[in-house]
């Protein structure tokens, strides 16, 4: 255990989040997602599993340490519901609330079509698969920067 870190953040997950650079994306996906296949195509080829958690709980932990890019439009995206692009399932509403809380402001998740999501996830740095079985619990978060002085 480490002080001031969410216990959901395993050593492997912390490595992935720290190793990501500005502009790298993290795919946060549900239990139904083809995560193993997608992860093999990512930059790191890493698949981190978080079984037994809800998507909101996993997002809260990740967003507690991951800066979201504020230089680019649409730094946080969600998979659109097939056949109803206007639908926002409960799992997406809950992650939206966690994103807004972490940023301290409203930052609507942009929608991305299912197969475009798969392609973007393959181009991401890594995949985190959560044990949440609800469909459309699939998100992309683009890492931002933490500016400061050296030392």
Sine and cosine of phi, psi and omega as CSV:
sin_phi,cos_phi,sin_psi,cos_psi,sin_omega,cos_omega
0.00,0.00,0.56,-0.83,0.06,-1.00
-0.84,-0.54,0.51,-0.86,0.01,-1.00
-0.94,0.34,0.63,-0.78,0.12,-0.99
0.90,0.44,0.27,0.96,0.09,-1.00
-0.91,-0.42,0.68,-0.73,0.06,-1.00
-0.87,0.49,0.77,-0.63,-0.03,-1.00
-0.90,0.44,-0.24,0.97,0.08,-1.00
-0.93,0.37,-0.41,0.91,-0.05,-1.00
-0.98,0.20,1.00,-0.05,0.01,-1.00
-0.95,0.32,0.22,-0.98,0.03,-1.00
-0.86,0.52,-0.68,0.74,0.00,-1.00
-0.91,0.42,-0.66,0.75,0.02,-1.00
-0.92,0.39,-0.67,0.74,0.04,-1.00
-0.88,0.47,-0.62,0.78,0.04,-1.00
-0.87,0.49,-0.73,0.68,-0.01,-1.00
-0.86,0.51,-0.75,0.66,-0.05,-1.00
-0.90,0.44,-0.62,0.79,0.02,-1.00
-0.96,0.28,-0.57,0.82,-0.05,-1.00
-0.97,0.26,-0.40,0.92,0.04,-1.00
-0.88,0.47,0.58,-0.82,0.08,-1.00
-0.96,-0.29,0.14,-0.99,0.02,-1.00
-0.83,0.56,0.81,-0.58,-0.01,-1.00
1.00,-0.09,-0.27,0.96,0.09,-1.00
-0.93,0.37,0.51,-0.86,0.01,-1.00
-0.92,-0.40,0.52,-0.85,0.09,-1.00
-0.93,-0.38,0.78,-0.63,0.10,-1.00
-1.00,-0.06,0.87,-0.49,0.05,-1.00
-0.94,-0.35,0.92,-0.40,-0.20,-0.98
-0.78,-0.63,0.34,-0.94,-0.02,-1.00
-0.99,0.12,0.05,-1.00,-0.08,-1.00
-0.92,0.40,-0.35,0.94,-0.03,-1.00
-1.00,0.03,-0.19,0.98,-0.09,-1.00
-0.94,0.34,0.57,-0.82,0.06,-1.00
-0.97,0.25,0.88,0.48,-0.17,-0.98
-0.90,0.44,-0.63,0.77,-0.02,-1.00
-0.88,0.47,-0.73,0.68,0.01,-1.00
-0.90,0.44,-0.74,0.68,-0.02,-1.00
-0.90,0.43,-0.69,0.73,-0.06,-1.00
-0.87,0.49,-0.58,0.82,0.01,-1.00
-0.88,0.47,-0.38,0.92,-0.02,-1.00
-1.00,-0.05,-0.15,0.99,-0.06,-1.00
-0.97,0.26,0.20,-0.98,0.01,-1.00
-0.82,0.57,-0.74,0.67,-0.06,-1.00
-1.00,0.02,-0.28,0.96,-0.12,-0.99
0.87,0.50,0.40,0.92,-0.05,-1.00
-0.99,-0.12,0.68,-0.73,0.17,-0.98
-0.85,-0.53,0.88,-0.48,0.06,-1.00
-0.96,-0.29,0.79,-0.61,0.01,-1.00
-0.96,-0.27,0.69,-0.72,0.07,-1.00
-0.83,-0.56,0.97,0.23,-0.04,-1.00
-0.95,0.32,0.45,-0.90,0.12,-0.99
0.98,0.22,0.18,0.98,0.01,-1.00
-0.91,-0.41,0.39,-0.92,0.19,-0.98
-0.99,0.12,0.32,-0.95,0.02,-1.00
-0.90,0.44,-0.64,0.77,0.00,-1.00
-0.89,0.46,-0.65,0.76,0.00,-1.00
-0.91,0.42,-0.68,0.73,0.03,-1.00
-0.91,0.42,-0.69,0.73,0.02,-1.00
-0.88,0.48,-0.67,0.74,0.02,-1.00
-0.85,0.53,-0.71,0.70,-0.01,-1.00
-0.90,0.44,-0.75,0.67,-0.03,-1.00
-0.89,0.45,-0.71,0.70,-0.04,-1.00
-0.95,0.32,-0.20,0.98,0.06,-1.00
-0.95,0.31,-0.32,0.95,-0.01,-1.00
-0.80,-0.61,-0.29,0.96,-0.08,-1.00
-1.00,-0.06,0.90,-0.43,0.09,-1.00
-0.96,0.28,0.68,-0.73,0.01,-1.00
-1.00,-0.06,0.69,-0.72,-0.05,-1.00
-0.86,0.51,0.79,-0.62,0.06,-1.00
-0.91,-0.42,0.21,0.98,0.06,-1.00
-1.00,-0.08,-0.37,0.93,-0.10,-0.99
-0.89,-0.45,0.53,-0.85,0.10,-0.99
-0.95,0.32,0.45,-0.89,0.07,-1.00
0.83,0.56,0.82,0.57,0.01,-1.00
-0.98,0.22,-0.18,0.98,0.05,-1.00
-0.73,-0.69,0.82,-0.57,-0.08,-1.00
-0.77,-0.63,0.38,-0.93,0.02,-1.00
-0.77,-0.64,0.49,-0.87,0.06,-1.00
-0.96,0.29,0.76,-0.65,0.05,-1.00
-0.95,0.30,0.54,-0.84,0.07,-1.00
-0.95,0.32,0.79,-0.61,0.01,-1.00
-0.89,0.45,0.80,-0.60,0.04,-1.00
1.00,0.06,-0.14,0.99,0.00,-1.00
-0.43,-0.90,0.98,0.18,-0.07,-1.00
-0.90,0.44,-0.27,0.96,0.00,-1.00
-1.00,0.03,-0.23,0.97,-0.02,-1.00
-0.95,0.32,0.64,-0.77,0.08,-1.00
-0.77,-0.63,0.99,-0.12,-0.04,-1.00
-0.88,0.48,0.33,-0.95,-0.03,-1.00
-0.82,0.57,-0.66,0.76,-0.01,-1.00
-0.87,0.50,-0.61,0.79,0.02,-1.00
-0.96,0.29,-0.60,0.80,0.06,-1.00
-0.88,0.47,-0.65,0.76,-0.02,-1.00
-0.93,0.37,-0.65,0.76,0.05,-1.00
-0.93,0.36,-0.60,0.80,0.08,-1.00
-0.84,0.55,-0.69,0.72,0.02,-1.00
-0.89,0.46,-0.64,0.77,0.03,-1.00
-0.92,0.39,-0.64,0.77,0.04,-1.00
-0.89,0.45,-0.74,0.68,0.01,-1.00
-0.87,0.49,-0.65,0.76,0.01,-1.00
-0.90,0.44,-0.70,0.71,-0.03,-1.00
-0.91,0.42,-0.60,0.80,-0.02,-1.00
-1.00,0.07,-0.30,0.95,-0.03,-1.00
0.96,0.26,0.33,0.95,0.00,-1.00
-0.29,-0.96,0.26,-0.96,0.07,-1.00
-0.96,0.28,0.75,-0.66,0.03,-1.00
-0.60,-0.80,0.99,0.12,-0.11,-0.99
-0.82,0.57,0.71,-0.70,0.10,-0.99
-0.92,0.39,0.78,-0.62,0.07,-1.00
-0.98,0.20,0.52,-0.85,0.02,-1.00
-1.00,0.00,0.55,-0.83,0.06,-1.00
-0.65,-0.76,0.73,-0.68,-0.03,-1.00
-0.87,0.50,0.48,-0.88,-0.11,-0.99
-0.78,0.63,-0.81,0.59,-0.06,-1.00
-0.95,0.30,-0.50,0.87,0.12,-0.99
-0.92,0.39,-0.56,0.83,0.07,-1.00
-0.89,0.46,-0.73,0.69,0.01,-1.00
-0.84,0.54,-0.69,0.72,0.01,-1.00
-0.90,0.44,-0.69,0.72,0.01,-1.00
-0.91,0.41,-0.61,0.79,0.03,-1.00
-0.90,0.43,-0.62,0.79,0.06,-1.00
-0.90,0.44,-0.49,0.87,0.01,-1.00
-1.00,0.05,0.00,1.00,-0.03,-1.00
-0.98,0.21,0.06,-1.00,0.01,-1.00
-0.97,0.23,-0.66,0.75,-0.04,-1.00
-0.33,-0.94,0.16,-0.99,0.02,-1.00
-0.85,-0.53,0.72,-0.69,0.14,-0.99
-0.91,-0.42,0.88,-0.47,-0.01,-1.00
-0.97,-0.25,0.83,-0.56,-0.03,-1.00
-0.98,-0.17,0.52,-0.85,-0.02,-1.00
-0.96,0.29,0.08,1.00,0.00,-1.00
-0.93,0.37,0.87,-0.49,-0.08,-1.00
-1.00,0.06,-0.04,1.00,-0.06,-1.00
-0.93,0.36,0.72,-0.69,-0.01,-1.00
-0.92,0.40,0.42,-0.91,0.02,-1.00
0.92,0.39,0.43,0.90,0.14,-0.99
-1.00,-0.02,0.86,0.52,-0.07,-1.00
-0.78,-0.63,0.80,-0.60,-0.14,-0.99
-0.65,-0.76,0.42,-0.91,0.12,-0.99
-0.81,-0.58,0.79,-0.62,0.05,-1.00
-0.87,-0.49,0.82,-0.58,0.03,-1.00
-1.00,-0.07,0.79,-0.61,-0.06,-1.00
-0.97,0.26,0.69,-0.72,0.07,-1.00
-0.98,-0.19,-0.38,-0.93,-0.03,-1.00
-0.89,-0.46,0.37,-0.93,0.17,-0.98
-0.88,-0.48,0.97,-0.26,-0.05,-1.00
-0.99,0.12,0.50,-0.87,0.03,-1.00
0.03,-1.00,-0.04,-1.00,0.03,-1.00
-1.00,-0.06,0.56,-0.83,0.03,-1.00
-0.93,0.37,0.41,-0.91,0.09,-1.00
1.00,0.02,0.00,0.00,0.00,0.00
